[in-house]
Amino acid sequence: MTDKTVREASVARKTNETDITLSFGVDGSGEAKLETDVPFLNHMLDLFAKHGQFNLNVDAKGDIDIDDHHTVEDIGICLGQTLREALGDKRGIKRYASVFVPMDEALAQVVIDVSNRPHFEYRAQYPSSQVGSFSTELVHEFLWKFALEARITLHVIVHYGQNTHHMIEAVFKALGRALDEATSIDPRVQGVPSTKGVL
Ligand SMILES: [Mn+2]
């Protein structure tokens, strides 16, 4: 892909299960406009955009009469696709980041390599399987599909916590901060940050 001066991308994706329009800007101001039928995911994406200083617009309709699964999964796919496209050839980026974020009693860690090698590791045990109407197992689904489509290596560890809402919130804040750092331009980095010369 070519060198991109404006690191943003958008996607429109329609299947029999979901209909999603999503735009993502890496170098944003933390502004999010979120219209999905999954309120808890809106809350998490809002935190993600705010703490990552991204711009994020999501308009998603899905078959939530079945459950939230397809909608959450497909938003993860769209977010991953736009991140990958927005970063272009990844010239000059820091590439790695490791960030801890507390949320009161909860502590989450997100470690990222913008590697063009999709991999996902996840260590999280939540006290509750639901937050409101949201199934906590969908956090895994979202993050895994995001990492896969973005082609990043993503390790997410929730070290501890007592409140499931806090624990997941810490994950999304840490994801925003880590992704912000890993995608930031380091003026010392000449070209693509890989000894292979390509990412
Ligand atoms: Mn909250």
Residues whose N, C-alpha, C, O or C-beta is under 5 A from the ligand:
A	BS01	MN	none
